[in-house]
Amino acid sequence: MPEALVVSFSNIMDSNSYRAEGSADPLIVSRERVLGPAYRLFYDQPVHLVRGQGCHLFDVDGVQYLDAYNNVASVGHCHPQVVEAVSRQMATLNTHTRYLHRDIVEYSERLLGSMPDAVDQVMYACTGSEANDLALRVAEMRTAATGVVITRDAYHGNTASTTAISPSLGGATSVGPNVRVVDPPDTYRLNADEVAARFTADVSRAADELIAAGYGMSSLIVDTIFSSDGIYADTTVLGRAVDEVHARGGVFIADEVQPGFARTGASMWGFDRHGLVPDIVTTGKPMGNGIPIAAMAARADVLEPFARAVPYFNTFGGNPVSIAAASAVLDVIEREHLMANAATVGDALRAKLAGVDDHRLGDVRGAGLYIGVEVVTDPESRGPDRAEARRLVNALRERRVLISVCGHDGNVLKIRPPLVFSLADVDWFYSAFTDALGV
Ligand SMILES: Cc1ncc(COP(=O)(O)O)c(C=O)c1O
C-alpha cells in the first residue's frame, strides 16, 4: 500500500488562532486546563462574548462589536423568528427520524426545490463534516472507486475521512493515500485563460493518477467559493474540470457549507454561479442559524447503491427542532430578501475596499458577502504578507470589528458577515479598516 502523502502546507486553521499560553486571565487559564491545548482562541486579546443581535456582538463588559465573520448566525445572531420557531418546537416535541413527522418532508421539498431538479433526495446530519463523510461514502458506493481530488488548502471537516481530505489542517494530519491535491484557481496570480486551463489539466492529471494507482476516480469535492484556499469567486474553471471527472466515471460533490444559503448574493447555492448541476451537494453551518443541522442532497441514482445497502440513522440529524430552525432560516432569507442584500451590500463593501489606495492591498475579490482581501508585500511581486494580515486582524479587533484570515499563506483577510449586514455596517467596517491600515 502506498504511503500516505504527508502534506506540509501551512496550517490555515492555526494562522488565525492563538494559544493564550501564559495568560493571567483566570477564565483562559481554567479553559486551557479543562479543554486542553487542542482548542484555540481568535485574536491576541481574546474576545469574551455574552450576547448577540443581528450583526452585532456584545462582550462581558457590554462593549459592542461588529461581526464581519460569522456565517453560522447567517440571518443574524438570535434572529427572533428562528428563536421563536426553535422554542416552540422544543416545547412541543423533539424526537428523531424513525417516527413520521410532516415537517421534515415539507422542509425537504422546499430545500430540494431550491436546487436543480436532478438533485432530488436529501439526507440529514448535524455537521458539515458528517455530511461530507456521508457524501464520500455515497460516492464510493456509486463509483466503486475511492480516489478523491481536492484543492490544495481544502477544509471539509473533522471526522477521520474528512480530515483525510482537509490539508488546511496542516502538519499533524495527512491526506489519505487515495487523495490527490490540485492548486485552486488563483485568479490574482494567473490570467483567466491560464487559470482555467491549468485547473482542468490538474484535475484530469490527478484523476488519471488515481486510476493508475488503482484507487479509481470516485469524486472531485470542492468548496465552490474556494474559501479556505483564499476565496476565489471565478466561475469559469469548475465546469470543465467536472466534465473531466465525469468522463473518468467520478462524481462531483459541491461542498456548500460556506457559499450556500444565499451568501454569494447570486443564487442560493455556490455551484449555481458556476452553471453546474452537482451529483452530490453538502450543506451545513448557516442552515440552522446556530442549531446543528446539515444535509447531503444527491441525485437519486447516485444515492441508490448506498441507500439500498445501508440503513441510515443519525440520532439528532433532521430532528423536529433542527428542522424548525432550518425552515425559519429559509423563511427569513425570503422575507428579508437576504440574497439581494448580500449582493448589494457585498458589492458596496468590495467597491469601498477596492478604492483604498494602499500598496498592501493586492486584490479585493469575492461574491456577495464572501469577501477576500489579499495582503501583499508589494503589488509587483504579489508576495503574501502573512504578518501584516495578522496585524490587521488584531488591529480591527482592537477597533471592535471581527474578521479572520484564510489562504495558503494566511494572508487573505476573510470578511464574511451575517447576511443582514447593512450599509451602515459597511461604513463602520470601512472606517475601522482604514484606521487599522493607518491611511
Ligand atoms: C467548506 C467546509 N466544509 C465542511 C466544513 C465542516 O463543517 P462542520 O464544522 O460543521 O463539521 C467546514 C467547516 O468550516 C467548511 O468550511
The ligand as a Tripos MOL2 file, in Angstrom:
@<TRIPOS>MOLECULE
LIG
   16    16     1     0     0
SMALL
NO_CHARGES

@<TRIPOS>ATOM
      1 C1        -16.1530   24.0520    3.2980 C.3       1 LIG1
      2 C2        -16.4130   23.3660    4.5920 C.ar      1 LIG1
      3 N1        -16.8580   22.0960    4.5950 N.ar      1 LIG1
      4 C3        -17.1080   21.4390    5.7310 C.ar      1 LIG1
      5 C4        -16.8970   22.0170    6.9700 C.ar      1 LIG1
      6 C5        -17.1540   21.2500    8.2260 C.3       1 LIG1
      7 O1        -18.3180   21.6880    8.8480 O.3       1 LIG1
      8 P1        -18.5480   21.4270   10.4110 P.3       1 LIG1
      9 O2        -17.5780   22.2910   11.1560 O.co2     1 LIG1
     10 O3        -19.9790   21.8010   10.6260 O.co2     1 LIG1
     11 O4        -18.3070   19.9910   10.6500 O.co2     1 LIG1
     12 C6        -16.4420   23.3360    7.0260 C.ar      1 LIG1
     13 C7        -16.2140   23.9950    8.3200 C.2       1 LIG1
     14 O5        -15.5910   25.0090    8.4580 O.2       1 LIG1
     15 C8        -16.1860   24.0210    5.8130 C.ar      1 LIG1
     16 O6        -15.7460   25.2770    5.8080 O.3       1 LIG1
@<TRIPOS>BOND
     1     1     2 1
     2     2     3 ar
     3     2    15 ar
     4     3     4 ar
     5     4     5 ar
     6     5     6 1
     7     5    12 ar
     8     6     7 1
     9     7     8 1
    10     8     9 2
    11     8    10 1
    12     8    11 1
    13    12    13 1
    14    12    15 ar
    15    13    14 2
    16    15    16 1
@<TRIPOS>SUBSTRUCTURE
     1 LIG1         1 GROUP 0 **** ****
